[in-house]
Amino acid sequence: MQVSNRVFVISLYLPDEQNRLVAEVPKVCPNRDHDGEKCRIRINHYRQRKTGPCFPLTVVECRTHALRFTLYPPGHVPYGRHPLNTDITITGENITFEVAGPSPADVLPAVYQNSFFEAALAANSQKIWLEESMWGSLEPRFITQLRQLDRALRLLGLHSELTPRQIGEITEILDLSGQRVADGRSRLGYQPTVKYQGQVICQLLKAIPYTQSLFERLAHAGSTAKLWPIPHFWNGITGRLKNRSFHPTGIRGSP
């Protein structure tokens, strides 16, 4: 059987009687709506993780639609060492921060501390990671900072390799103004240093409205930038697998 890995699913991980984290396994797969045939879901295996969610992740398979996908806890995405934002737990609980609506111009929401944007926050604070580290050291290295900055630029629509269509969709998904993103791209073209990249990234993060859909929007923006597959969200109460609760309609113009 040929198996596709073009999607991933977000599902809650809850403690069992032995206090082990166990995923809520969806009863349907992302291809259910394509033909209406009943899904035959089974657990395929468990993936060990050393970074990101540091516990085994459940990989399930739909025998009907020849689809295999990993169940990630809220906040996390494939290939991620850190959560996209830190105001949501793996059990789906929201952590309240003292931020509502668009962030003040001079304040970066605490939801990005120790997150996917860690390298950008460091660069914005004039911190450049070490060129080399001692054997066995856990100190992050400069090459890692460059790689994380590159991914952050892609997710926010700032990367030079993105197409106009990708930039437009990311801009709308994150509820940013087209002019703000265009200005950031233009400034990076003149001064693409590590510290300046961090500054521009953090300026955009401040402009993203802080709502409960923040993780969902960041996850879809990253998918649009081709950083990871399309995310789907399992709701065990409704028994539905949701793709997105918003619908980008095309390139968003300047305000």
C-alpha distance (Angstrom), angle and dihedral (degrees) to the residues before:
residue distance angle dihedral
M1 . . .
Q2 3.81 . .
V3 3.77 111.4 .
S4 3.81 127.9 -154.9
N5 3.83 121.7 -144.4
R6 3.80 98.3 -175.6
V7 3.79 95.7 118.5
F8 3.77 139.4 46.2
V9 3.78 130.0 -161.1
I10 3.80 131.6 -137.6
S11 3.79 112.9 -142.7
L12 3.80 135.5 160.9
Y13 3.79 119.9 -97.2
L14 3.81 111.1 -149.3
P15 3.83 130.7 -177.4
D16 3.81 116.8 -104.1
E17 3.82 127.3 -151.8
Q18 3.82 90.4 -74.3
N19 3.83 89.6 48.3
R20 3.81 91.1 -110.6
L21 3.78 116.3 144.3
V22 3.78 110.0 -111.8
A23 3.79 125.6 -175.9
E24 3.78 124.6 -125.5
V25 3.81 99.7 -118.4
P26 3.84 113.8 -140.5
K27 3.78 118.1 -123.2
V28 3.80 91.7 -145.2
C29 3.80 135.5 39.7
P30 3.83 129.4 -132.6
N31 3.83 90.7 -99.3
R32 3.82 94.7 58.2
D33 3.81 93.2 97.9
H34 3.81 92.2 52.8
D35 3.80 96.7 71.3
G36 3.81 107.7 -2.6
E37 3.80 93.2 -124.5
K38 3.80 115.8 147.6
C39 3.80 112.8 -98.3
R40 3.79 121.0 -125.0
I41 3.79 103.0 -152.7
R42 3.78 124.7 -172.5
I43 3.80 136.2 162.1
N44 3.80 108.6 -101.3
H45 3.81 101.4 -174.7
Y46 3.80 144.7 -48.5
R47 3.81 123.5 -98.8
Q48 3.78 119.0 -142.7
R49 3.81 114.6 -137.5
K50 3.82 129.4 -159.3
T51 3.82 95.1 -179.8
G52 3.78 135.6 30.6
P53 3.81 107.3 20.0
C54 3.81 97.1 13.8
F55 3.79 97.0 -150.4
P56 3.83 133.3 76.7
L57 3.80 113.8 -70.5
T58 3.78 121.0 -145.4
V59 3.80 118.3 -117.6
V60 3.81 114.3 -161.4
E61 3.77 132.7 -171.4
C62 3.79 133.2 -151.5
R63 3.80 107.8 -145.9
T64 3.81 91.7 -167.8
H65 3.80 96.6 57.5
A66 3.84 100.4 26.5
L67 3.80 90.4 -121.3
R68 3.79 126.9 143.0
F69 3.79 122.1 -173.2
T70 3.80 140.5 166.9
L71 3.80 122.0 -120.1
Y72 3.81 109.8 -131.8
P73 3.82 123.2 -168.7
P74 3.82 119.2 -118.4
G75 3.79 112.4 -74.1
H76 3.81 95.4 27.7
V77 3.80 134.7 96.3
P78 3.83 135.8 -178.5
Y79 3.80 117.1 -69.7
G80 3.80 90.5 12.3
R81 3.80 123.3 141.9
H82 3.81 92.0 -172.7
P83 3.82 135.5 24.5
L84 3.80 117.7 -91.4
N85 3.80 89.8 -121.9
T86 3.76 131.2 -1.0
D87 3.81 104.3 -139.0
I88 3.81 93.8 91.4
T89 3.80 128.9 63.3
I90 3.81 129.2 -143.4
T91 3.81 87.9 -105.7
G92 3.82 90.5 57.4
E93 3.80 97.9 -105.8
N94 3.79 116.9 143.8
I95 3.80 118.4 -130.9
T96 3.78 111.5 -145.1
F97 3.79 119.0 -129.9
E98 3.78 125.9 -175.1
V99 3.81 93.0 -105.8
A100 3.79 127.6 101.2
G101 3.79 127.9 174.0
P102 3.81 120.5 -12.4
S103 3.80 111.7 -2.7
P104 3.80 119.3 -108.4
A105 3.79 109.9 -95.5
D106 3.79 93.7 -110.7
V107 3.82 99.2 40.5
L108 3.80 126.7 80.3
P109 3.82 110.4 -154.3
A110 3.81 114.4 -109.6
V111 3.81 88.3 -127.4
Y112 3.82 88.7 84.5
Q113 3.81 97.3 55.0
N114 3.85 111.8 114.5
S115 3.79 89.5 2.8
F116 3.81 140.8 118.9
F117 3.81 85.8 -68.6
E118 3.83 95.5 56.3
A119 3.83 93.3 116.1
A120 3.81 91.6 51.1
L121 3.80 92.9 49.9
A122 3.80 89.4 51.0
A123 3.81 92.7 48.7
N124 3.79 90.9 47.2
S125 3.82 87.7 55.4
Q126 3.82 89.7 52.5
K127 3.82 91.8 -106.1
I128 3.80 116.0 142.2
W129 3.78 115.2 -170.0
L130 3.80 121.1 -123.3
E131 3.80 120.6 -77.6
E132 3.80 89.2 -141.5
S133 3.78 133.0 6.8
M134 3.77 132.0 -154.7
W135 3.81 118.7 -93.5
G136 3.79 108.9 -81.2
S137 3.80 93.0 12.1
L138 3.79 118.0 140.9
E139 3.81 92.7 -153.9
P140 3.85 110.0 124.9
R141 3.80 116.5 -113.1
F142 3.78 131.8 -132.6
I143 3.81 93.8 -113.4
T144 3.81 88.1 56.6
Q145 3.80 90.6 50.5
L146 3.81 90.3 52.5
R147 3.80 91.4 49.6
Q148 3.81 92.9 48.9
L149 3.80 91.9 47.0
D150 3.80 89.8 52.2
R151 3.81 91.1 53.4
A152 3.82 92.2 46.8
L153 3.81 90.8 51.2
R154 3.80 89.7 52.5
L155 3.80 94.6 48.1
L156 3.82 92.5 51.3
G157 3.82 95.5 47.1
L158 3.81 93.9 -109.4
H159 3.81 100.8 112.8
S160 3.82 118.0 109.9
E161 3.83 92.7 -135.6
L162 3.82 95.1 61.1
T163 3.81 119.1 104.5
P164 3.83 122.0 -122.6
R165 3.79 88.8 -109.2
Q166 3.82 92.4 53.6
I167 3.80 91.2 47.2
G168 3.79 91.6 49.7
E169 3.81 93.6 49.7
I170 3.81 93.3 46.1
T171 3.80 90.2 49.0
E172 3.79 91.4 53.5
I173 3.81 95.4 41.9
L174 3.82 91.0 54.2
D175 3.82 92.9 41.2
L176 3.81 93.1 -122.4
S177 3.78 126.8 147.5
G178 3.80 115.2 -104.8
Q179 3.79 90.1 -132.6
R180 3.81 92.7 55.0
V181 3.80 92.0 52.7
A182 3.81 92.2 44.2
D183 3.81 90.6 51.2
G184 3.79 90.9 51.1
R185 3.80 92.2 50.3
S186 3.79 90.8 48.5
R187 3.80 93.3 50.2
L188 3.80 92.0 49.4
G189 3.79 88.9 53.4
Y190 3.81 89.9 61.5
Q191 3.80 99.0 38.5
P192 3.84 113.4 21.1
T193 3.83 96.7 168.1
V194 3.80 120.8 140.6
K195 3.81 93.7 -112.3
Y196 3.80 92.1 47.9
Q197 3.80 91.7 48.6
G198 3.80 88.1 54.8
Q199 3.80 90.8 49.4
V200 3.82 94.4 51.0
I201 3.82 92.8 44.7
C202 3.80 92.3 50.8
Q203 3.80 91.7 47.6
L204 3.81 89.3 56.9
L205 3.81 92.4 45.5
K206 3.81 88.7 55.6
A207 3.81 89.3 53.9
I208 3.82 96.9 52.9
P209 3.83 108.7 100.1
Y210 3.79 110.1 -113.8
T211 3.81 107.3 -127.2
Q212 3.80 136.5 143.2
S213 3.81 88.7 -97.7
L214 3.82 91.7 62.0
F215 3.81 95.8 108.0
E216 3.80 92.2 46.1
R217 3.79 91.2 51.0
L218 3.80 93.8 46.9
A219 3.81 90.4 48.5
H220 3.81 92.0 52.2
A221 3.80 92.4 44.4
G222 3.80 89.2 54.8
S223 3.78 90.5 48.9
T224 3.81 90.9 51.0
A225 3.83 88.0 51.9
K226 3.85 88.6 52.1
L227 3.80 93.5 -116.6
W228 3.82 91.8 129.0
P229 3.82 139.3 -9.6
I230 3.80 125.5 -75.0
P231 3.84 111.1 -69.2
H232 3.79 123.9 -133.2
F233 3.82 125.3 -169.2
W234 3.81 122.0 -139.7
N235 3.80 118.0 -147.8
G236 3.79 109.8 -165.3
I237 3.82 92.4 -169.1
T238 3.79 96.4 56.7
G239 3.81 94.5 29.2
R240 3.79 90.3 -131.1
L241 3.78 133.6 129.0
K242 3.79 108.6 -141.5
N243 3.79 124.5 -158.1
R244 3.80 99.5 -169.5
S245 3.78 139.7 -29.0
F246 3.81 93.6 -143.5
H247 3.80 131.5 54.6
P248 3.80 121.6 -146.5
T249 3.79 108.8 -145.7
G250 3.78 101.2 -167.1
I251 3.77 142.2 -70.2
R252 3.77 111.9 -9.8
G253 3.77 116.3 -136.6
S254 3.74 128.4 -134.4
P255 3.83 116.0 -82.0
